[in-house]
């Protein structure tokens, strides 16, 4: 029972401190330059919801493909010693699936550095 009371006291203190900080930040005012979002010294020229191209997405897919390959190759080497051709076939299937991902990345132009 005392653990629940301790938890309630901690939650109450946390809520009070949080509400005090929110109230204090609203009354502290400050100049216009202190209230605008930090943009590295520049003024905002575009809207925050403007669309932008995700150029890193295909590179991320390629990284995941190579990372998954290496993550499964090390334990596979131990299993290959015990299982033999069955493990070799499974790794071949796994690498062929990853090869499809790499071919897709190639088609998307990940290897063209601009």
DSSP file (Angstrom, degrees, kcal/mol; ACC not computed):
  #  RESIDUE AA STRUCTURE BP1 BP2  ACC     N-H-->O    O-->H-N    N-H-->O    O-->H-N    TCO  KAPPA ALPHA  PHI   PSI    X-CA   Y-CA   Z-CA
    1    1 A X     >        0   0    0      0, 0.0     4,-1.7     0, 0.0     3,-0.2   0.000 360.0 360.0 360.0 -37.4    0.0    0.0    0.0
    2    2 A X  H  >  +     0   0    0      1,-0.2     4,-2.5     2,-0.2     5,-0.2   0.808 360.0  59.9 -67.7 -27.0    2.9    2.4    0.8
    3    3 A X  H  > S+     0   0    0      2,-0.2     4,-2.2     1,-0.2    -1,-0.2   0.892 104.9  48.8 -66.4 -38.0    4.2    1.8   -2.7
    4    4 A X  H  > S+     0   0    0     -3,-0.2     4,-2.3     2,-0.2    -2,-0.2   0.874 110.9  50.0 -68.1 -37.2    1.0    3.1   -4.2
    5    5 A X  H  X S+     0   0    0     -4,-1.7     4,-2.4     2,-0.2    -2,-0.2   0.925 110.7  49.7 -66.4 -43.2    1.1    6.2   -2.0
    6    6 A X  H  X S+     0   0    0     -4,-2.5     4,-2.4     1,-0.2    -2,-0.2   0.915 111.4  49.2 -60.0 -42.7    4.7    6.8   -3.0
    7    7 A X  H  X S+     0   0    0     -4,-2.2     4,-2.5     1,-0.2    -1,-0.2   0.902 110.7  50.0 -63.6 -41.8    3.8    6.5   -6.7
    8    8 A X  H  X S+     0   0    0     -4,-2.3     4,-2.4     2,-0.2    -1,-0.2   0.894 110.9  49.3 -64.3 -40.3    0.8    8.9   -6.2
    9    9 A X  H  X S+     0   0    0     -4,-2.4     4,-2.6     2,-0.2     5,-0.2   0.920 111.8  48.6 -65.0 -43.2    3.1   11.5   -4.5
   10   10 A X  H  X S+     0   0    0     -4,-2.4     4,-2.4     1,-0.2    -2,-0.2   0.917 112.8  47.9 -63.5 -43.0    5.7   11.2   -7.3
   11   11 A X  H  X S+     0   0    0     -4,-2.5     4,-2.5     2,-0.2    -1,-0.2   0.898 111.8  50.2 -64.0 -40.4    3.0   11.6  -10.0
   12   12 A X  H  X S+     0   0    0     -4,-2.4     4,-2.5     2,-0.2    -2,-0.2   0.923 111.9  47.1 -64.7 -44.1    1.5   14.6   -8.2
   13   13 A X  H  X S+     0   0    0     -4,-2.6     4,-2.5     2,-0.2     5,-0.2   0.913 112.5  50.4 -62.8 -42.3    4.9   16.3   -7.8
   14   14 A X  H  X S+     0   0    0     -4,-2.4     4,-2.5    -5,-0.2    -2,-0.2   0.922 111.4  47.6 -62.5 -44.9    5.6   15.6  -11.5
   15   15 A X  H  X S+     0   0    0     -4,-2.5     4,-2.7     2,-0.2     5,-0.2   0.913 112.5  49.4 -63.3 -42.9    2.3   17.0  -12.6
   16   16 A X  H  X S+     0   0    0     -4,-2.5     4,-2.3     2,-0.2    -2,-0.2   0.920 112.6  46.5 -63.9 -43.9    2.7   20.2  -10.4
   17   17 A X  H  X S+     0   0    0     -4,-2.5     4,-2.3     2,-0.2    -1,-0.2   0.918 113.6  49.6 -64.7 -42.6    6.3   20.8  -11.7
   18   18 A X  H  X S+     0   0    0     -4,-2.5     4,-2.2    -5,-0.2    -2,-0.2   0.929 112.9  45.5 -62.4 -45.6    5.2   20.3  -15.3
   19   19 A X  H  X S+     0   0    0     -4,-2.7     4,-2.5     1,-0.2    -1,-0.2   0.869 111.6  53.4 -66.0 -36.0    2.2   22.6  -15.0
   20   20 A X  H  X S+     0   0    0     -4,-2.3     4,-2.5    -5,-0.2    -2,-0.2   0.905 109.4  48.4 -64.5 -40.8    4.4   25.2  -13.2
   21   21 A X  H  X S+     0   0    0     -4,-2.3     4,-2.3     2,-0.2    -2,-0.2   0.906 112.0  48.4 -66.7 -40.8    6.9   25.1  -16.1
   22   22 A X  H  X S+     0   0    0     -4,-2.2     4,-1.5     2,-0.2    -2,-0.2   0.925 114.2  46.7 -64.5 -43.7    4.2   25.5  -18.7
   23   23 A X  H  X S+     0   0    0     -4,-2.5     4,-1.2     1,-0.2    -2,-0.2   0.896 112.5  49.7 -64.9 -40.0    2.6   28.4  -16.8
   24   24 A X  H  X S+     0   0    0     -4,-2.5     4,-1.3     1,-0.2     3,-0.2   0.888 108.4  52.4 -66.8 -39.2    5.9   30.1  -16.3
   25   25 A X  H  < S+     0   0    0     -4,-2.3     4,-0.4     1,-0.2    -1,-0.2   0.828 108.0  52.6 -68.3 -29.4    6.9   29.8  -20.0
   26   26 A X  H  < S+     0   0    0     -4,-1.5    -1,-0.2     1,-0.2     3,-0.2   0.805 114.7  40.4 -74.5 -28.1    3.6   31.4  -21.0
   27   27 A X  H  < S+     0   0    0     -4,-1.2    -2,-0.2    -3,-0.2    -1,-0.2   0.592  95.4  79.1 -95.2 -11.9    4.1   34.4  -18.7
   28   28 A X  S  < S-     0   0    0     -4,-1.3     2,-0.5     1,-0.2    -1,-0.2   0.738  71.0-175.3 -73.1 -19.9    7.8   35.0  -19.3
   29   29 A X        -     0   0    0     -4,-0.4    -1,-0.2    -3,-0.2     2,-0.1  -0.474   3.2-178.0  69.7-114.1    7.2   36.7  -22.6
   30   30 A X        -     0   0    0     -2,-0.5    -1,-0.0    -3,-0.1     5,-0.0  -0.222  36.1 -58.0  98.2 166.7   10.5   37.5  -24.3
   31   31 A X    >>  -     0   0    0     -2,-0.1     4,-1.0     1,-0.1     3,-0.8  -0.257  52.9-101.6 -78.6 170.5   11.2   39.3  -27.5
   32   32 A X  H >> S+     0   0    0      1,-0.3     4,-1.3     2,-0.2     3,-0.7   0.885 121.3  55.9 -59.6 -40.3    9.9   38.2  -30.9
   33   33 A X  H 34 S+     0   0    0      1,-0.3    -1,-0.3     2,-0.2    -3,-0.0   0.748 106.2  51.4 -68.0 -22.4   13.3   36.6  -31.8
   34   34 A X  H <4 S+     0   0    0     -3,-0.8    -1,-0.3     1,-0.1    -2,-0.2   0.704 108.9  50.8 -84.4 -20.0   13.1   34.4  -28.7
   35   35 A X  H << S+     0   0    0     -4,-1.0    -2,-0.2    -3,-0.7    -1,-0.1   0.701  91.1  87.7 -91.4 -21.1    9.6   33.2  -29.5
   36   36 A X  S  < S-     0   0    0     -4,-1.3     3,-0.1     1,-0.1     0, 0.0  -0.412  93.0 -90.2 -76.6 155.5   10.1   32.1  -33.1
   37   37 A X        -     0   0    0      1,-0.1     2,-0.5    -2,-0.1    -1,-0.1  -0.324  47.9-101.0 -62.7 147.1   11.4   28.5  -33.8
   38   38 A X        +     0   0    0      1,-0.1    -1,-0.1    -4,-0.1    -4,-0.0  -0.582  47.5 166.2 -73.5 121.0   15.1   28.2  -34.0
   39   39 A X    >   -     0   0    0     -2,-0.5     3,-1.0     3,-0.2    -1,-0.1   0.005  65.1 -89.8-124.6  26.2   16.2   28.1  -37.7
   40   40 A X  T 3  S-     0   0    0      1,-0.2     3,-0.1     2,-0.0    -2,-0.1   0.796  87.3 -51.7  71.8  27.3   19.9   28.6  -37.4
   41   41 A X  T 3  S+     0   0    0      1,-0.3    -1,-0.2     0, 0.0     2,-0.2   0.313 114.4 109.3  94.0  -9.2   19.6   32.4  -37.7
   42   42 A X    <   -     0   0    0     -3,-1.0    -1,-0.3     1,-0.0     2,-0.3  -0.581  68.2-113.3-100.8 163.9   17.5   32.5  -40.8
   43   43 A X        -     0   0    0     -2,-0.2     2,-0.4    -3,-0.1    -1,-0.0  -0.641  39.7 -98.1 -90.8 152.6   13.9   33.3  -41.4
   44   44 A X        +     0   0    0     -2,-0.3    -1,-0.1     1,-0.2     3,-0.1  -0.544  41.0 173.8 -72.7 126.0   11.4   30.7  -42.5
   45   45 A X        +     0   0    0     -2,-0.4     2,-0.3     2,-0.1    -1,-0.2   0.630  62.0  41.3-107.2 -19.4   10.8   30.8  -46.2
   46   46 A X  S    S-     0   0    0      4,-0.0     2,-0.1     1,-0.0    -1,-0.0  -0.843  90.5 -93.6-126.3 164.5    8.6   27.8  -46.8
   47   47 A X    >   -     0   0    0     -2,-0.3     3,-1.5     1,-0.1    -2,-0.1  -0.442  31.7-123.1 -74.9 150.6    5.7   26.3  -44.9
   48   48 A X  T 3  S+     0   0    0      1,-0.3    -1,-0.1    -2,-0.1    -2,-0.0   0.775 110.2  53.1 -66.5 -26.4    6.4   23.6  -42.4
   49   49 A X  T 3  S+     0   0    0      2,-0.0    -1,-0.3     0, 0.0     2,-0.1   0.218  78.0 133.7 -95.1  15.1    4.2   21.1  -44.2
   50   50 A X    <   -     0   0    0     -3,-1.5     2,-0.1     1,-0.1    -4,-0.0  -0.396  60.1-113.5 -65.6 140.6    5.8   21.5  -47.5
   51   51 A X        -     0   0    0     -2,-0.1     2,-0.3     0, 0.0    -1,-0.1  -0.443  35.2-174.8 -74.8 148.1    6.6   18.2  -49.3
   52   52 A X        -     0   0    0     -2,-0.1     2,-0.3     0, 0.0     0, 0.0  -0.982  29.4-102.1-142.2 154.5   10.1   17.2  -49.9
   53   53 A X        -     0   0    0     -2,-0.3     2,-1.4     1,-0.1     3,-0.2  -0.575  23.1-137.9 -80.8 132.6   11.7   14.3  -51.7
   54   54 A X    >   +     0   0    0     -2,-0.3     3,-0.8     1,-0.2     4,-0.4  -0.673  33.9 164.8 -88.7  84.5   13.0   11.4  -49.6
   55   55 A X  T 3   +     0   0    0     -2,-1.4     4,-0.5     1,-0.2     3,-0.2   0.692  69.5  60.2 -75.7 -17.8   16.3   10.8  -51.4
   56   56 A X  T 3> S+     0   0    0      1,-0.2     4,-2.2    -3,-0.2    -1,-0.2   0.588  81.3  86.5 -85.9  -9.6   17.7    8.6  -48.6
   57   57 A X  H <> S+     0   0    0     -3,-0.8     4,-2.0     1,-0.2    -1,-0.2   0.928  90.1  43.8 -62.1 -49.8   15.0    6.0  -48.8
   58   58 A X  H  > S+     0   0    0     -4,-0.4     4,-2.0     1,-0.2    -1,-0.2   0.885 113.7  52.3 -63.9 -35.1   16.5    3.8  -51.5
   59   59 A X  H  > S+     0   0    0     -4,-0.5     4,-2.4     1,-0.2    -1,-0.2   0.870 107.5  52.8 -66.3 -35.2   19.9    4.0  -49.8
   60   60 A X  H  X S+     0   0    0     -4,-2.2     4,-2.5     2,-0.2    -1,-0.2   0.910 107.4  51.3 -65.0 -41.9   18.4    2.9  -46.6
   61   61 A X  H  X S+     0   0    0     -4,-2.0     4,-2.1     1,-0.2    -2,-0.2   0.907 110.7  48.7 -61.5 -41.0   16.8   -0.1  -48.2
   62   62 A X  H  X S+     0   0    0     -4,-2.0     4,-2.2     2,-0.2     5,-0.2   0.912 110.3  50.9 -65.5 -42.4   20.2   -1.0  -49.7
   63   63 A X  H  X S+     0   0    0     -4,-2.4     4,-2.6     1,-0.2    -2,-0.2   0.914 110.0  49.8 -60.7 -43.2   21.9   -0.6  -46.3
   64   64 A X  H  X S+     0   0    0     -4,-2.5     4,-2.7     2,-0.2     5,-0.2   0.893 108.5  53.7 -63.9 -38.7   19.3   -2.8  -44.6
   65   65 A X  H  X S+     0   0    0     -4,-2.1     4,-1.7     1,-0.2    -2,-0.2   0.943 114.0  40.3 -61.4 -47.4   19.8   -5.5  -47.3
   66   66 A X  H  X S+     0   0    0     -4,-2.2     4,-2.0     2,-0.2    -2,-0.2   0.864 115.2  52.5 -70.2 -34.8   23.6   -5.6  -46.7
   67   67 A X  H  X S+     0   0    0     -4,-2.6     4,-2.2    -5,-0.2    -2,-0.2   0.920 109.4  48.3 -68.0 -42.7   23.2   -5.4  -43.0
   68   68 A X  H  X S+     0   0    0     -4,-2.7     4,-1.7     1,-0.2    -1,-0.2   0.884 109.1  55.5 -63.4 -37.6   20.8   -8.3  -42.8
   69   69 A X  H  X S+     0   0    0     -4,-1.7     4,-1.3    -5,-0.2    -2,-0.2   0.945 111.9  41.0 -60.3 -48.1   23.1  -10.3  -45.0
   70   70 A X  H  X S+     0   0    0     -4,-2.0     4,-1.1     1,-0.2    -1,-0.2   0.836 110.5  58.0 -71.9 -31.0   26.1   -9.9  -42.7
   71   71 A X  H  X S+     0   0    0     -4,-2.2     4,-0.6     1,-0.2    -1,-0.2   0.848 115.2  36.1 -67.6 -32.0   23.9  -10.3  -39.5
   72   72 A X  H  X S+     0   0    0     -4,-1.7     4,-1.3    -3,-0.2    -1,-0.2   0.613 105.6  69.0 -95.8 -13.4   22.8  -13.8  -40.7
   73   73 A X  H  X S+     0   0    0     -4,-1.3     4,-1.5    -5,-0.2    -2,-0.2   0.884  95.1  54.1 -73.8 -37.2   26.1  -14.9  -42.4
   74   74 A X  H  X S+     0   0    0     -4,-1.1     4,-0.8     1,-0.2     3,-0.4   0.955 113.4  38.9 -66.8 -50.3   28.1  -15.2  -39.1
   75   75 A X  H >X S+     0   0    0     -4,-0.6     4,-1.9     1,-0.2     3,-0.5   0.853 111.0  62.0 -66.6 -29.6   25.7  -17.6  -37.3
   76   76 A X  H 3X S+     0   0    0     -4,-1.3     4,-2.9     1,-0.2    -1,-0.2   0.854  94.6  61.5 -62.2 -34.4   25.0  -19.4  -40.5
   77   77 A X  H 3X S+     0   0    0     -4,-1.5     4,-1.0    -3,-0.4    -1,-0.2   0.867 106.2  46.0 -61.5 -35.6   28.7  -20.4  -40.7
   78   78 A X  H <X S+     0   0    0     -4,-0.8     4,-0.9    -3,-0.5     3,-0.2   0.904 114.3  47.2 -71.8 -41.6   28.3  -22.3  -37.4
   79   79 A X  H  X S+     0   0    0     -4,-1.9     4,-3.1     1,-0.2     5,-0.4   0.851 104.2  62.3 -68.6 -34.0   25.1  -24.0  -38.5
   80   80 A X  H  X S+     0   0    0     -4,-2.9     4,-1.8     1,-0.2    -1,-0.2   0.868  98.3  56.0 -61.2 -36.4   26.6  -24.9  -41.9
   81   81 A X  H  < S+     0   0    0     -4,-1.0    -1,-0.2    -3,-0.2    -2,-0.2   0.885 116.7  35.9 -62.8 -37.9   29.2  -27.1  -40.2
   82   82 A X  H  < S+     0   0    0     -4,-0.9    -2,-0.2    -3,-0.3    -1,-0.2   0.877 127.1  33.6 -83.0 -39.8   26.4  -29.1  -38.5
   83   83 A X  H >< S-     0   0    0     -4,-3.1     3,-0.7     1,-0.2     2,-0.4   0.835  81.8-172.6 -93.1 -35.7   23.7  -29.1  -41.2
   84   84 A X  T 3X  +     0   0    0     -4,-1.8     4,-1.6    -5,-0.4     3,-0.4  -0.646  65.6   7.6  83.9-129.8   25.7  -29.3  -44.4
   85   85 A X  H 3> S+     0   0    0     -2,-0.4     4,-2.4     1,-0.2    -1,-0.2   0.782 124.3  61.6 -67.0 -29.2   23.8  -28.9  -47.8
   86   86 A X  H <> S+     0   0    0     -3,-0.7     4,-2.0     1,-0.2    -1,-0.2   0.939 107.6  44.3 -61.1 -45.8   20.5  -28.1  -46.1
   87   87 A X  H  > S+     0   0    0     -3,-0.4     4,-2.3     1,-0.2    -2,-0.2   0.851 110.7  55.7 -66.6 -34.6   22.0  -24.9  -44.6
   88   88 A X  H  X S+     0   0    0     -4,-1.6     4,-2.0     2,-0.2    -1,-0.2   0.903 108.2  47.9 -64.7 -40.4   23.7  -24.1  -47.9
   89   89 A X  H  X S+     0   0    0     -4,-2.4     4,-2.1     2,-0.2    -2,-0.2   0.897 111.0  50.5 -66.1 -40.8   20.3  -24.2  -49.7
   90   90 A X  H  X S+     0   0    0     -4,-2.0     4,-2.3     1,-0.2    -2,-0.2   0.901 111.3  48.1 -65.1 -40.1   18.7  -22.0  -47.1
   91   91 A X  H  X S+     0   0    0     -4,-2.3     4,-2.8     2,-0.2     5,-0.2   0.876 109.2  54.0 -68.8 -35.4   21.5  -19.5  -47.4
   92   92 A X  H  X S+     0   0    0     -4,-2.0     4,-1.9     2,-0.2    -2,-0.2   0.907 109.8  47.3 -62.4 -40.8   21.2  -19.6  -51.2
   93   93 A X  H  X S+     0   0    0     -4,-2.1     4,-1.8     2,-0.2    -2,-0.2   0.910 112.7  49.4 -65.5 -42.3   17.5  -18.8  -50.9
   94   94 A X  H  X S+     0   0    0     -4,-2.3     4,-2.0     1,-0.2    -2,-0.2   0.920 111.8  47.9 -63.3 -44.6   18.2  -16.0  -48.4
   95   95 A X  H  X S+     0   0    0     -4,-2.8     4,-2.2     1,-0.2    -1,-0.2   0.840 108.3  55.1 -67.9 -31.9   20.9  -14.4  -50.6
   96   96 A X  H  X S+     0   0    0     -4,-1.9     4,-1.6     2,-0.2    -1,-0.2   0.888 107.2  50.1 -68.5 -36.4   18.6  -14.7  -53.7
   97   97 A X  H  X S+     0   0    0     -4,-1.8     4,-1.4     2,-0.2    -2,-0.2   0.915 112.4  47.4 -64.8 -42.0   15.9  -12.7  -51.8
   98   98 A X  H  X S+     0   0    0     -4,-2.0     4,-2.2     1,-0.2    -2,-0.2   0.855 106.2  58.5 -66.3 -33.6   18.5  -10.1  -50.9
   99   99 A X  H  X S+     0   0    0     -4,-2.2     4,-2.6     1,-0.2    -1,-0.2   0.876 101.8  54.8 -63.3 -36.0   19.8  -10.0  -54.5
  100  100 A X  H  X S+     0   0    0     -4,-1.6     4,-2.3     1,-0.2    -1,-0.2   0.910 108.2  49.5 -62.2 -41.0   16.2   -9.0  -55.6
  101  101 A X  H  X S+     0   0    0     -4,-1.4     4,-2.1     2,-0.2    -2,-0.2   0.886 111.5  48.1 -64.1 -38.7   16.4   -6.1  -53.1
  102  102 A X  H  X S+     0   0    0     -4,-2.2     4,-2.3     2,-0.2    -2,-0.2   0.886 110.8  50.7 -70.1 -38.6   19.8   -5.0  -54.5
  103  103 A X  H  X S+     0   0    0     -4,-2.6     4,-2.4     2,-0.2    -2,-0.2   0.899 109.9  51.2 -64.6 -39.6   18.6   -5.3  -58.1
  104  104 A X  H  X S+     0   0    0     -4,-2.3     4,-2.0     2,-0.2    -2,-0.2   0.923 110.2  49.0 -61.5 -43.7   15.6   -3.1  -57.1
  105  105 A X  H  X>S+     0   0    0     -4,-2.1     5,-2.3     1,-0.2     4,-0.6   0.888 109.9  51.7 -63.7 -38.2   18.0   -0.6  -55.5
  106  106 A X  H ><5S+     0   0    0     -4,-2.3     3,-0.9     1,-0.2    -1,-0.2   0.912 109.4  50.0 -62.5 -42.7   20.1   -0.6  -58.7
  107  107 A X  H 3<5S+     0   0    0     -4,-2.4    -1,-0.2     1,-0.3    -2,-0.2   0.850 107.2  54.5 -65.1 -33.8   17.0    0.0  -60.8
  108  108 A X  H 3<5S-     0   0    0     -4,-2.0    -1,-0.3    -5,-0.2    -2,-0.2   0.597 119.1-112.3 -76.2 -10.7   16.0    2.9  -58.5
  109  109 A X  T X<5 +     0   0    0     -3,-0.9     3,-1.0    -4,-0.6    -3,-0.2   0.775  67.1 144.9  88.9  28.0   19.4    4.5  -59.1
  110  110 A X  T 3 <S+     0   0    0     -5,-2.3    -4,-0.2     1,-0.2    -5,-0.1   0.838  72.2  55.4 -66.2 -31.4   21.0    4.2  -55.7
  111  111 A X  T 3  S+     0   0    0     -6,-0.3     2,-0.9    -5,-0.2    -1,-0.2   0.516  85.0  93.2 -83.4  -3.7   24.4    3.5  -57.1
  112  112 A X    <   -     0   0    0     -3,-1.0     2,-0.5    -6,-0.1    -1,-0.0  -0.811  68.4-153.9 -89.8 108.7   24.3    6.8  -59.2
  113  113 A X              0   0    0     -2,-0.9    -2,-0.1     1,-0.1    -3,-0.0  -0.717 360.0 360.0 -87.1 126.7   26.0    9.4  -56.9
  114  114 A X              0   0    0     -2,-0.5    -1,-0.1     0, 0.0    -2,-0.0   0.387 360.0 360.0-112.5 360.0   24.9   12.9  -57.7
